[in-house]
């Protein structure tokens, strides 16, 4: 009984900390609408794009309707095989055709770097092609930058149309939890990096820290760039994008989702701040133990164990539902039946470990990335 009570209290502890963490994540929509001098910043929006014809239509249309205008929109066409370049031209964007990928560069970093070199503005905003903006999102980004400076990083609200896309639930949850634990212990934990889909910084700061050239061989260039800013004494500020920025990550279906999360999740987890990693492992463990112990109690049968774990189960379901409501349009199903989504998360995590550290290669957007050649660099990154 003492053991059961200890497990119960620890389960409550992890659920409570996770809940409080998600309440602390500031939302971009909370930015105070003040007066921004339209001539203070010349905004250059840089969009790396590889086979993003359909996504670009939505993003570029949303940029057109912004209450604050950008000085320029640059789309870097990374050897697309569809009408990415033509679509960008049709919306009046500047299009840069990326040359062949140089040695030791990865595609997204190369595209971002090329865009930054060609940008004429003094405020750089990097957006993934699958992002789309609410009407005043650009204004809010500038207001936040004006207040905080450094590197502003926003995780967009995950918009989904198909039920299979909701299998991303725990990936979104653990990613945000991992990066956001710093809000609870700012003196102990710094953000482990930055979110990649939306980054805002001053041109001078970007080049002073080395920009994407400094992280050119990193699979997780967003995390590495965020750490680079912190290394150089510049702050990193994380925000949630609900009601301001959204994205649709894997519209092509199940295998795109599997490939996408396989590509970087194991490396991302193992490059976390050790304290954050330990907490996330504990959270997942107790999250999974509730349904397992509930089943064990029903088989035994042990009424007290059933009641205790039923309480824990619904506490976690409620906490997960709250967190996911801030991260995307997941609905209540993934929270109520969270063990299914958690098991999928664990399976893909081990798949990612296998591809990253055994096969030493991952595939994304038709490119096979050989990790064997980057083994020492990966080790360096983990010790960053």
C-alpha positions as CSV (number, residue, x, y, z in Angstrom):
1,X,0.0,0.0,0.0
2,X,2.9,2.4,0.8
3,X,4.3,1.7,-2.7
4,X,0.9,2.3,-4.3
5,X,0.6,5.6,-2.5
6,X,4.1,6.6,-3.5
7,X,3.3,5.9,-7.1
8,X,0.1,7.8,-6.8
9,X,1.8,10.9,-5.4
10,X,4.6,10.8,-8.0
11,X,2.0,10.4,-10.8
12,X,0.2,13.5,-9.5
13,X,3.5,15.4,-9.2
14,X,4.4,14.8,-12.9
15,X,0.8,15.5,-14.1
16,X,0.7,18.8,-12.1
17,X,4.1,20.0,-13.3
18,X,3.1,19.3,-16.9
19,X,-0.1,21.1,-16.4
20,X,1.5,24.2,-14.8
21,X,4.2,24.2,-17.6
22,X,1.5,24.5,-20.3
23,X,-0.2,27.3,-18.4
24,X,3.1,29.2,-18.5
25,X,3.7,29.0,-22.2
26,X,3.0,32.5,-23.5
27,X,0.8,32.8,-26.6
28,X,1.7,35.1,-29.4
29,X,-1.9,36.4,-29.4
30,X,-1.4,37.9,-26.0
31,X,1.0,40.5,-27.4
32,X,-0.2,44.0,-26.5
33,X,-1.2,45.9,-29.6
34,X,0.9,49.1,-29.4
35,X,2.1,51.6,-31.9
36,X,5.0,50.2,-34.0
37,X,6.8,52.6,-36.3
38,X,6.3,51.1,-39.7
39,X,9.6,52.6,-40.8
40,X,11.7,51.2,-38.0
41,X,11.8,47.7,-39.4
42,X,12.1,46.5,-42.9
43,X,10.7,43.0,-42.7
44,X,12.2,40.3,-44.9
45,X,10.2,37.0,-44.8
46,X,12.4,34.1,-45.8
47,X,10.7,30.8,-46.8
48,X,12.7,27.7,-47.5
49,X,10.6,25.5,-49.9
50,X,11.1,22.0,-51.4
51,X,8.1,20.7,-53.3
52,X,5.8,23.1,-51.4
53,X,3.5,24.2,-54.2
54,X,0.2,23.6,-52.3
55,X,1.4,24.9,-48.9
56,X,2.9,28.0,-50.4
57,X,-0.5,29.1,-51.8
58,X,-2.0,29.2,-48.3
59,X,1.1,30.9,-46.7
60,X,1.6,33.6,-49.3
61,X,-2.1,34.4,-49.4
62,X,-2.1,34.9,-45.7
63,X,1.0,37.1,-45.9
64,X,-0.9,39.3,-48.4
65,X,-3.7,40.0,-46.0
66,X,-1.5,41.0,-43.0
67,X,-2.3,44.3,-41.2
68,X,1.5,45.0,-41.3
69,X,3.2,44.7,-44.6
70,X,6.5,43.0,-45.2
71,X,9.3,44.8,-47.1
72,X,9.9,41.6,-49.1
73,X,9.0,37.9,-49.3
74,X,11.8,35.6,-50.4
75,X,11.1,32.0,-51.4
76,X,14.2,29.8,-51.7
77,X,13.3,27.0,-54.1
78,X,15.3,24.0,-52.9
79,X,15.3,21.8,-56.1
80,X,11.6,21.4,-56.2
81,X,10.0,19.0,-58.7
82,X,6.6,20.7,-58.6
83,X,5.4,24.3,-59.3
84,X,6.9,25.8,-56.1
85,X,8.8,28.5,-58.0
86,X,5.9,29.4,-60.3
87,X,3.5,29.6,-57.3
88,X,5.9,31.9,-55.5
89,X,6.2,34.1,-58.6
90,X,2.5,34.3,-59.0
91,X,2.2,35.9,-55.5
92,X,4.9,38.4,-56.2
93,X,7.6,36.8,-54.0
94,X,11.3,37.0,-54.9
95,X,12.4,33.5,-55.9
96,X,15.9,32.2,-55.4
97,X,16.9,29.0,-57.1
98,X,19.2,27.2,-54.6
99,X,22.5,25.9,-56.2
100,X,23.6,22.4,-55.5
101,X,23.9,21.5,-51.9
102,X,27.5,22.1,-50.7
103,X,29.4,19.5,-48.8
104,X,28.4,19.3,-45.1
105,X,25.2,21.4,-45.6
106,X,21.7,20.2,-45.1
107,X,18.9,21.4,-47.3
108,X,16.8,23.7,-45.0
109,X,19.9,25.4,-43.5
110,X,21.3,26.0,-47.0
111,X,18.0,27.5,-48.2
112,X,17.6,29.7,-45.1
113,X,21.2,31.0,-45.4
114,X,20.8,31.8,-49.1
115,X,17.6,33.7,-48.3
116,X,19.3,35.7,-45.5
117,X,22.2,36.6,-47.8
118,X,19.8,38.1,-50.3
119,X,17.5,39.8,-47.8
120,X,17.5,43.6,-47.8
121,X,15.5,44.0,-44.6
122,X,16.8,44.5,-41.1
123,X,14.3,42.2,-39.4
124,X,14.4,38.6,-40.6
125,X,11.4,36.3,-40.3
126,X,12.0,32.7,-41.2
127,X,8.8,30.7,-41.9
128,X,8.3,27.1,-42.9
129,X,6.2,26.7,-46.1
130,X,3.5,24.8,-44.2
131,X,2.8,27.8,-41.9
132,X,-0.1,30.2,-42.4
133,X,-0.9,33.4,-40.5
134,X,-3.9,35.1,-39.0
135,X,-4.3,38.8,-40.2
136,X,-2.4,40.5,-37.4
137,X,0.3,37.8,-36.8
138,X,3.0,39.8,-38.5
139,X,2.2,42.8,-36.3
140,X,2.3,40.6,-33.2
141,X,5.7,39.1,-34.1
142,X,7.2,42.6,-34.6
143,X,5.6,43.8,-31.3
144,X,7.1,40.8,-29.4
145,X,10.5,41.3,-31.0
146,X,10.4,45.0,-30.1
147,X,9.7,44.1,-26.5
148,X,12.0,41.1,-26.1
149,X,14.8,41.3,-28.8
150,X,17.1,38.3,-29.2
151,X,15.5,35.4,-31.1
152,X,11.7,35.0,-31.1
153,X,10.5,31.5,-31.8
154,X,6.9,30.4,-32.2
155,X,5.5,26.9,-32.4
156,X,2.4,27.2,-34.7
157,X,-0.9,25.8,-33.8
158,X,-1.2,22.3,-35.4
159,X,-4.1,22.3,-37.8
160,X,-5.3,18.9,-38.9
161,X,-8.0,17.7,-41.4
162,X,-7.6,13.9,-41.2
163,X,-7.8,11.7,-38.1
164,X,-4.5,10.0,-38.8
165,X,-2.8,13.3,-38.5
166,X,-3.7,13.3,-34.8
167,X,-1.2,10.5,-34.2
168,X,1.2,13.5,-33.8
169,X,-0.4,14.3,-30.5
170,X,2.3,13.1,-28.1
171,X,5.1,14.3,-30.4
172,X,3.7,17.8,-30.1
173,X,3.1,17.5,-26.4
174,X,6.5,16.2,-25.5
175,X,8.3,18.6,-27.8
176,X,6.6,21.6,-26.2
177,X,6.9,20.2,-22.7
178,X,10.6,19.6,-23.2
179,X,11.4,23.1,-24.4
180,X,8.9,24.9,-22.1
181,X,10.1,23.5,-18.7
182,X,12.5,26.4,-18.6
183,X,9.4,28.7,-17.8
184,X,9.2,27.0,-14.4
185,X,12.9,27.2,-13.5
186,X,14.4,30.1,-15.5
187,X,17.5,30.2,-13.2
188,X,18.3,26.5,-13.7
189,X,17.0,25.8,-17.2
190,X,17.4,27.7,-20.4
191,X,15.4,26.9,-23.5
192,X,17.0,23.8,-25.1
193,X,16.8,25.5,-28.4
194,X,14.1,27.1,-30.6
195,X,11.1,26.0,-32.6
196,X,11.9,25.9,-36.3
197,X,8.7,26.8,-38.1
198,X,8.8,30.5,-37.2
199,X,12.0,32.5,-36.2
200,X,12.4,36.2,-35.8
201,X,15.6,38.1,-35.3
202,X,17.5,41.2,-36.3
203,X,19.7,40.8,-39.3
204,X,22.8,42.0,-37.4
205,X,22.3,39.4,-34.6
206,X,21.7,36.7,-37.2
207,X,25.0,37.2,-38.9
208,X,26.9,37.9,-35.7
209,X,26.0,34.4,-34.4
210,X,26.8,32.9,-37.7
211,X,23.2,32.2,-38.8
212,X,22.4,29.0,-40.5
213,X,25.9,28.7,-41.7
214,X,27.0,28.0,-38.1
215,X,24.5,25.1,-37.9
216,X,24.7,24.0,-41.5
217,X,25.3,20.3,-40.7
218,X,22.8,20.0,-37.9
219,X,19.7,17.9,-38.5
220,X,17.9,19.9,-35.8
221,X,19.0,23.3,-37.0
222,X,16.3,25.1,-35.0
223,X,17.6,23.7,-31.7
224,X,21.2,24.3,-32.7
225,X,20.5,27.9,-33.8
226,X,18.6,28.7,-30.6
227,X,21.6,27.5,-28.6
228,X,23.9,29.5,-30.8
229,X,22.1,32.7,-29.9
230,X,22.3,31.8,-26.2
231,X,26.0,31.1,-26.5
232,X,26.6,34.6,-27.9
233,X,24.7,36.2,-25.0
234,X,21.4,36.7,-26.8
235,X,18.1,35.5,-25.3
236,X,15.7,33.0,-26.9
237,X,11.9,33.6,-26.3
238,X,9.4,30.8,-27.0
239,X,5.7,31.3,-27.8
240,X,2.7,29.3,-28.7
241,X,1.0,30.2,-31.9
242,X,-2.7,29.5,-31.1
243,X,-5.0,32.0,-32.9
244,X,-2.0,33.6,-34.6
245,X,0.1,31.1,-36.5
246,X,-0.9,27.7,-37.7
247,X,0.6,24.9,-39.7
248,X,-0.4,21.6,-41.2
249,X,2.5,19.3,-40.8
250,X,1.8,16.0,-42.6
251,X,-1.1,16.4,-45.1
252,X,0.1,13.5,-47.3
253,X,-0.8,10.9,-44.7
254,X,0.4,8.3,-42.4
255,X,3.8,7.5,-43.9
256,X,4.8,11.1,-44.2
257,X,4.0,11.5,-40.5
258,X,6.1,8.4,-39.7
259,X,9.0,9.6,-41.8
260,X,8.8,13.1,-40.4
261,X,9.0,12.2,-36.8
262,X,11.5,9.4,-37.4
263,X,13.8,12.0,-39.0
264,X,14.7,13.9,-35.8
265,X,12.8,12.9,-32.7
266,X,15.4,10.6,-31.1
267,X,18.2,13.1,-31.7
268,X,16.0,15.9,-30.4
269,X,15.2,14.0,-27.2
270,X,18.8,13.0,-26.5
271,X,20.0,16.6,-27.2
272,X,17.7,18.0,-24.5
273,X,18.7,19.6,-21.3
274,X,19.4,16.6,-19.0
275,X,16.9,17.8,-16.4
276,X,14.2,18.3,-19.0
277,X,14.9,14.8,-20.5
278,X,14.7,13.2,-17.1
279,X,11.4,14.9,-16.4
280,X,9.9,13.9,-19.8
281,X,11.0,10.3,-19.3
282,X,9.3,10.3,-15.9
283,X,6.2,11.9,-17.3
284,X,5.9,9.3,-20.1
285,X,6.6,6.5,-17.6
286,X,3.8,7.5,-15.2
287,X,1.5,8.4,-18.0
288,X,1.8,4.8,-19.3
289,X,1.8,3.2,-15.9
290,X,-1.7,4.3,-15.1
291,X,-3.5,2.2,-17.8
292,X,-1.1,-0.7,-17.3
293,X,-1.8,-0.8,-13.5
294,X,-5.5,-0.3,-14.1
295,X,-5.5,-3.5,-16.2
296,X,-3.4,-5.3,-13.6
297,X,-5.9,-4.3,-10.9
298,X,-8.8,-5.5,-12.9
299,X,-7.1,-8.9,-13.5
300,X,-6.1,-9.4,-9.9
301,X,-8.7,-8.1,-8.9
302,X,-7.7,-5.4,-6.5
303,X,-10.3,-2.8,-6.0
304,X,-8.0,-0.2,-4.4
305,X,-5.6,-0.4,-7.3
306,X,-8.4,0.0,-9.8
307,X,-9.8,3.1,-8.1
308,X,-6.4,4.7,-7.6
309,X,-5.3,4.2,-11.2
310,X,-8.6,5.2,-12.6
311,X,-8.2,8.5,-10.8
312,X,-4.7,8.9,-12.2
313,X,-5.8,7.9,-15.7
314,X,-8.5,10.7,-15.8
315,X,-6.1,13.2,-14.2
316,X,-3.6,12.5,-17.0
317,X,-6.4,12.5,-19.6
318,X,-7.5,15.9,-18.4
319,X,-4.0,17.4,-18.3
320,X,-3.3,16.0,-21.8
321,X,-6.6,17.4,-23.1
322,X,-5.7,20.8,-21.8
323,X,-2.2,20.7,-23.3
324,X,-3.4,19.5,-26.7
325,X,-6.1,22.2,-26.9
326,X,-3.3,24.8,-26.8
327,X,-1.2,22.9,-29.4
328,X,-3.7,22.0,-32.1
329,X,-7.2,21.0,-33.1
330,X,-6.8,17.5,-31.7
331,X,-10.2,17.3,-30.0
332,X,-10.8,15.2,-26.9
333,X,-10.3,11.7,-28.5
334,X,-6.5,11.6,-28.2
335,X,-6.7,12.6,-24.6
336,X,-9.4,10.3,-23.6
337,X,-7.7,7.3,-25.3
338,X,-4.2,8.6,-24.8
339,X,-2.6,5.2,-24.2
340,X,-3.0,4.4,-28.0
341,X,-1.4,7.6,-29.0
342,X,1.4,7.2,-26.4
343,X,2.2,3.7,-27.6
344,X,2.4,5.0,-31.1
345,X,4.8,7.7,-29.9
346,X,7.0,5.2,-28.1
347,X,7.1,2.9,-31.2
348,X,8.1,5.8,-33.5
349,X,10.7,7.0,-30.9
350,X,12.4,3.6,-30.9
351,X,12.2,3.5,-34.7
352,X,13.9,6.9,-34.7
353,X,16.6,5.6,-32.4
354,X,17.1,2.6,-34.7
355,X,17.4,4.7,-37.9
356,X,19.6,7.4,-36.2
357,X,22.0,5.2,-34.3
358,X,21.9,1.8,-36.0
359,X,21.2,2.3,-39.6
360,X,22.6,5.8,-39.4
361,X,20.4,7.3,-42.1
362,X,17.1,9.0,-42.3
363,X,15.0,10.2,-45.2
364,X,13.1,13.4,-45.7
365,X,11.5,14.9,-48.8
366,X,13.3,12.5,-51.1
367,X,16.7,13.1,-49.6
368,X,18.6,10.4,-47.8
369,X,20.7,11.9,-45.0
370,X,23.7,9.7,-44.1
371,X,24.3,10.0,-40.4
372,X,27.4,7.8,-40.4
373,X,29.4,10.7,-41.9
374,X,28.1,12.9,-39.2
375,X,28.6,10.6,-36.2
376,X,31.3,12.8,-34.5
377,X,29.2,15.9,-35.2
378,X,26.2,14.3,-33.6
379,X,28.2,13.5,-30.5
380,X,29.5,17.1,-30.4
381,X,25.9,18.3,-30.7
382,X,24.7,16.1,-27.9
383,X,27.5,17.7,-25.7
384,X,26.7,21.2,-26.9
